[in-house]
Amino acid sequence: KKTKWRKKIETKKNEKEDERLITFSKRRSGIYKKACELVTLTGSEIAVVVFSQSGKPYTFGHPSVEAVANRFLGMNHLPNDNIHSLVVGHRQVRINELNQQHNELRRQLEEEKEQEKILTQMRRGKETQPRWWETPVDEHNLQELL
């Protein structure tokens, strides 16, 4: 017969297990995210294998876990491994696109900096000229006075 206390203890155990699962899932997805960023930023090949407390394996790999493991173990790629060549080609195209975007953004930034310099010089030039309200009245023409 389950007493009130036993039910509470079992509930707390279940809650702790749930918390551990949530923590594991969050950390696993964080590790995968960092691995994905590393691949994106460096173009590297990476494989991550994580085991849960129950021993269940979770994997992330780019281009695939098998390809990275084979390369790590010194095994040759399969002769009909078209996926790897497609991934490499796609990666190179994407890197080229990103480089073009980066160069365009740098060019725009330089243009903006030049524009800022011109506007700053114009503002400083206006500051050295007397303001219209500081100019003597007899120096204004009729239109300015109106």
C-alpha positions as CSV (number, residue, x, y, z in Angstrom):
1,K,0.0,0.0,0.0
2,K,1.4,3.4,-1.0
3,T,1.4,5.9,1.7
4,K,1.2,9.7,1.3
5,W,5.0,10.0,2.0
6,R,5.9,7.3,-0.6
7,K,3.9,9.0,-3.2
8,K,5.7,12.3,-2.5
9,I,9.1,10.6,-2.6
10,E,8.3,8.9,-6.0
11,T,6.9,12.2,-7.3
12,K,10.2,14.0,-6.4
13,K,12.2,11.3,-8.0
14,N,10.3,11.6,-11.2
15,E,10.6,15.4,-11.1
16,K,14.4,15.1,-10.7
17,E,14.6,12.6,-13.6
18,D,12.6,15.0,-15.7
19,E,14.9,17.9,-14.8
20,R,17.9,15.8,-15.7
21,L,16.4,14.9,-19.1
22,I,15.5,18.6,-19.7
23,T,19.1,19.7,-18.7
24,F,20.6,16.9,-20.9
25,S,18.4,17.9,-23.9
26,K,19.3,21.6,-23.5
27,R,23.0,21.0,-23.2
28,R,23.0,18.5,-26.1
29,S,21.3,21.0,-28.4
30,G,23.7,23.7,-27.2
31,I,26.7,21.4,-28.1
32,Y,25.1,20.7,-31.5
33,K,24.6,24.5,-32.1
34,K,28.2,25.2,-31.2
35,A,29.4,22.4,-33.5
36,C,27.2,23.8,-36.3
37,E,28.7,27.3,-35.8
38,L,32.2,25.8,-35.9
39,V,31.4,24.1,-39.2
40,T,29.9,27.3,-40.6
41,L,32.7,29.6,-39.5
42,T,35.6,27.3,-40.4
43,G,34.3,24.9,-43.0
44,S,35.6,22.0,-41.0
45,E,34.3,18.5,-40.8
46,I,33.0,17.5,-37.3
47,A,31.4,14.6,-35.5
48,V,29.9,14.7,-32.0
49,V,28.6,11.7,-30.1
50,V,26.9,12.2,-26.8
51,F,25.5,9.4,-24.6
52,S,22.6,10.0,-22.2
53,Q,22.5,8.6,-18.7
54,S,20.6,5.6,-20.0
55,G,23.3,4.9,-22.6
56,K,21.4,6.1,-25.6
57,P,23.8,7.7,-28.2
58,Y,23.0,11.0,-29.9
59,T,25.1,12.1,-32.8
60,F,25.8,15.2,-34.9
61,G,28.1,15.2,-37.9
62,H,29.0,17.3,-40.9
63,P,29.0,16.1,-43.6
64,S,28.1,12.9,-41.7
65,V,29.3,11.1,-38.6
66,E,30.3,8.1,-40.8
67,A,32.4,10.3,-43.2
68,V,34.2,12.0,-40.3
69,A,34.8,8.7,-38.5
70,N,36.1,7.1,-41.7
71,R,38.5,10.0,-42.2
72,F,39.6,9.9,-38.6
73,L,40.3,6.2,-38.8
74,G,42.2,6.7,-42.1
75,M,39.7,4.8,-44.2
76,N,39.3,5.9,-47.8
77,H,36.1,7.4,-49.0
78,L,33.9,5.1,-51.0
79,P,34.5,5.5,-54.7
80,N,30.8,6.5,-55.3
81,D,30.7,8.9,-52.4
82,N,29.0,11.7,-54.4
83,I,27.5,13.2,-51.2
84,H,30.9,14.3,-49.9
85,S,31.8,16.0,-53.2
86,L,28.4,17.7,-53.3
87,V,28.8,18.9,-49.7
88,V,32.3,20.3,-50.5
89,G,31.0,22.0,-53.6
90,H,28.0,23.5,-51.8
91,R,30.2,24.6,-49.0
92,Q,32.6,26.4,-51.4
93,V,29.8,28.1,-53.2
94,R,28.3,29.3,-49.9
95,I,31.7,30.5,-48.7
96,N,32.1,32.5,-51.9
97,E,28.6,34.0,-51.5
98,L,29.3,35.0,-48.0
99,N,32.7,36.5,-49.0
100,Q,30.9,38.6,-51.7
101,Q,28.3,39.8,-49.1
102,H,31.1,40.6,-46.7
103,N,32.9,42.6,-49.3
104,E,29.8,44.5,-50.3
105,L,29.0,45.3,-46.7
106,R,32.5,46.6,-46.1
107,R,32.2,48.8,-49.2
108,Q,28.9,50.2,-47.9
109,L,30.5,50.8,-44.6
110,E,33.4,52.7,-46.2
111,E,30.9,54.8,-48.1
112,E,28.9,55.6,-44.9
113,K,32.1,56.6,-43.2
114,E,33.0,59.0,-46.1
115,Q,29.5,60.4,-45.9
116,E,29.9,60.9,-42.2
117,K,33.2,62.8,-42.7
118,I,31.5,65.1,-45.3
119,L,28.5,65.8,-43.1
120,T,30.8,66.5,-40.1
121,Q,32.9,68.9,-42.1
122,M,29.7,70.6,-43.4
123,R,28.4,70.9,-39.8
124,R,31.7,72.4,-38.6
125,G,31.6,74.9,-41.5
126,K,28.2,76.0,-40.6
127,E,29.1,76.4,-37.0
128,T,31.9,78.8,-37.9
129,Q,29.5,81.0,-40.0
130,P,27.3,83.4,-38.0
131,R,23.8,82.3,-37.5
132,W,21.1,84.4,-39.2
133,W,19.7,85.7,-36.0
134,E,23.2,86.8,-34.9
135,T,23.7,88.8,-38.1
136,P,23.0,92.5,-37.9
137,V,19.5,93.4,-39.3
138,D,20.9,95.8,-41.8
139,E,22.9,93.0,-43.5
140,H,19.8,91.0,-44.4
141,N,17.9,91.5,-47.6
142,L,14.1,92.0,-47.8
143,Q,13.3,88.4,-48.3
144,E,15.3,87.3,-45.3
145,L,13.7,89.9,-43.2
146,L,10.2,88.8,-44.2
